[in-house]
């Protein structure tokens, strides 16, 4: 690869993107607006009911049954105690009750937990064993932000590279480049690197600027998160190269890009957890790069996960990038 | 010393539904301007695209400096396509610099900018260029690697007469540097003015080839007299073969004096009489039986 030729393409593509203010503005401010919208939507006291997770609901003692019959408390059955305790730590559940052993867990920092405990202790001849946990509240907003950042990256990668290549092919720019000593590898590398740099800069901007007014949870290492997003961006840009490899019409390209990006947006666990999804949906999600970026980013930001904990997701992203890049280069046609 | 720069032997290009190029042979010497002429669909753009290395022939041989087209050819060829989009939001200067950076050998950019009259547009966005400015930029891009061979595919299509004349001056300037030019056009006057040698294509074949003047001399020894149709009321009375063409009556003759005196005898006004020598348009009509720009 001739580095000078690669740099010439890279520099021109960067200038083209940065000077296209409407596109740049859309890429930067759209995710900020989405986050702001969510912050506004979930800022009120929604879910007035108290939420209590219940283990062993079917074998509940008579005292537990008395508690479970109370009105205006949302009881739901829980299978794994450990998972439910984490939800108490994050304030997603106000209390966890083992209805058989009469043990309960509350978060000492949760006002709702305090009130539910008062209700429990008010029962006649109450004999429940208290377990305490602590932890900062995890709002839906905190949970959804890693997904929104990843989703924005996906749209920027898919449309920013795929669409541009198809447009260049259609208007003859690629044909003109083919007549120069530029190789397909040099051209595609410049497109990938250019979009990669821009995505990382924009994601960093969106991350820090939204944090100013939303103050979301970030428990892990920024460096680990950077690595997650870097591999995520690379895999999704590579995916767009496959879509753009041969298509000559912008309409077809738009359709194909939507065909890939919209299902990814809904099946990758951006908006809701995949834990309760059907096995088929979970299997499909496993093949989507957005699933792994979102899961890894969420683990870093909410759980403070280290690289070993998220290594599975990182390895999948590396593998996908490699396969997508290889396929994209192999299928690529100038005209 | 004249040497062969580009050679085509029995070139064939078949698409599923059409035989675009059907066995042509061309030999191009260094320093000439070679014109490939023909109507739309004649196969000239396909031929040139094969010569440029961006289209694959079905069969046949294309040799540049005695070798098959390779990386060296890409480095030494300058190409101006019929229509090329330029990147939006990029200035003329940046576009030229980007293309220059693709090549190991570069022309002196300042001289090139001056030659193509782009100095005052250097910091202008590509989107803001007029048709003529844009064509000059595309020509400058084709020259940015100081090429040995330059392909110009219908470079003046869509330009106004003045911009066209300016473009011809530029091409003559490049010719003066001894560069080899391959020009495709359907403007016969353009080919006649610029080309040292032409090949006329129709239905994927070359139907005539040679120096424009020599071709005309070989096919014609007469001139054409034209009069508006409205001036001749009794056409049948004239003792010549006549042709109706675009509202005019045309009389082809080797003896102008005889025709003129006959017209006077028949009381036909000569106020709007035109006499023209035969052109490449006539040659094409003669060879194919149809207008070139049909």
Interface residues (C-beta under 8 A of the other chain):
Chain A: X4 X5 X7 X8 X9 X11 X12 X15 X16 X19 X20 X168 X171 X172 X173 X175 X176 X178 X179 X180 X181 X182 X334 X335
Chain B: X52 X53 X54 X71 X74 X75 X77 X79 X81 X83 X84 X85 X86 X87 X88 X89 X90 X94 X95 X97 X98 X99 X101 X102 X103
